[in-house]
Amino acid sequence: MEKVEPLSYRKEIVSRRSGVELRGMVFAGMLGTAVFLVEAGAGELVLRADRLCQGIRLTNWAFNPRGCQPEAVAWFLRGLSRGLVGALRPELTPLLGVVSMAVAMGLLAALLGALPARRAIPSFFVLQLVAAMIFAVLGYILFFLT
């Protein structure tokens, strides 16, 4: 015969396990937000340097634009750091796009935090890459339609 455990013991194990999972999801969300903010900060620095390079290129016709980024890279970095807000409303400050994407990437990372780490980490970066490409293409298309 099997030993029967009291119901209160089972509830305690289930509640302890769900608390651990919740903490793991919160940790994953915070880590995902931090990783995104580092990526977005680096992207915005590259975009700023590119804007300065393009400005020098316009004022000095003899300037060698080897330091300027290709247009595809600039659009990809805008899609990565500014997201949907940057694609739909590029005239708004980049801070709004970065903050909205940080919240979205934090939520995505928290949801992926329920998965094992060997699946969650690559999934996070793949989904982030797909989102950046979608927002870059959307921003590029809307730039020429308006």
TAGI-V262417 format. One record per residue. N is the residue number from 1. SS is DSSP state (H for helix, E for strand, L for the rest). PSI is psi in whole degrees, -180 to 180 (NA if undefined). OMEGA is omega in degrees with one decimal (NA if undefined). Layout:
N SS PSI OMEGA
N SS PSI OMEGA
//
This chain:
1 L 142 179.3
2 L 147 177.4
3 L 129 -178.0
4 L 126 179.0
5 L 146 177.8
6 L 150 -177.4
7 H -35 -179.5
8 H -33 177.9
9 H -41 178.4
10 H -42 178.6
11 H -38 -179.6
12 H -41 179.0
13 H -44 -179.9
14 H -43 -179.0
15 H -36 178.1
16 H -39 -179.9
17 H -42 179.8
18 H -32 175.8
19 H -40 177.1
20 H -42 178.0
21 H -40 178.7
22 H -44 177.1
23 H -39 177.5
24 H -39 178.5
25 H -39 177.5
26 H -44 177.5
27 H -44 179.1
28 H -40 178.0
29 H -43 178.7
30 H -40 178.6
31 H -41 177.1
32 H -40 177.7
33 H -43 179.7
34 H -44 178.7
35 H -43 179.5
36 H -43 -178.3
37 H -35 175.4
38 H -46 178.5
39 H -45 -178.8
40 H -39 177.6
41 H -44 177.4
42 H -41 178.4
43 H -42 179.6
44 H -35 175.9
45 H -41 177.8
46 H -40 178.4
47 H -38 178.2
48 H -44 178.0
49 H -37 178.4
50 H -41 177.1
51 H -41 177.4
52 H -41 178.8
53 H -44 179.6
54 H -36 177.2
55 H -42 177.0
56 H -38 -179.8
57 H -38 179.7
58 H -35 -176.9
59 H -27 -177.1
60 L 104 -174.4
61 L -20 -179.1
62 L 2 -177.0
63 L 135 178.2
64 L 112 -172.2
65 H 34 179.9
66 H -24 -180.0
67 H -12 180.0
68 L 149 179.5
69 L 148 171.6
70 L 155 -177.0
71 H -36 179.8
72 H -39 179.3
73 H -42 179.5
74 H -43 178.9
75 H -39 178.4
76 H -43 179.8
77 H -35 174.5
78 H -43 178.7
79 H -36 179.8
80 H -49 -172.5
81 H -34 -173.9
82 H -20 172.8
83 H -144 -175.6
84 H -38 179.6
85 H -42 178.5
86 H -30 179.6
87 H -42 -177.0
88 H -37 -176.9
89 L 74 -176.4
90 L -17 -178.9
91 L -15 177.0
92 L 161 179.4
93 L 142 -179.8
94 H -22 -179.2
95 H -39 179.2
96 H -41 178.1
97 H -42 -179.4
98 H -43 -179.6
99 H -43 179.8
100 H -39 177.3
101 H -34 177.6
102 H -41 177.1
103 H -45 -179.7
104 H -43 179.6
105 H -32 175.0
106 H -42 177.1
107 H -40 176.9
108 H -45 179.4
109 H -37 178.1
110 H -41 177.0
111 H -39 178.2
112 H -14 178.6
113 L -17 177.2
114 L -19 178.6
115 L 162 171.9
116 L 151 -174.9
117 H -34 -178.1
118 H -19 175.4
119 H -34 -174.2
120 H -42 -175.7
121 H -51 176.7
122 H -35 178.9
123 H -40 179.3
124 H -49 -177.8
125 H -36 177.7
126 H -45 178.9
127 H -35 177.2
128 H -40 177.9
129 H -43 179.0
130 H -43 178.9
131 H -42 179.2
132 H -41 178.9
133 H -43 179.4
134 H -46 -178.6
135 H -33 177.3
136 H -46 179.2
137 H -43 178.6
138 H -45 178.2
139 H -40 179.3
140 H -45 -179.6
141 H -45 -179.0
142 H -27 177.4
143 H -38 -177.3
144 H -16 178.3
145 H -25 -177.8
146 L NA NA
//
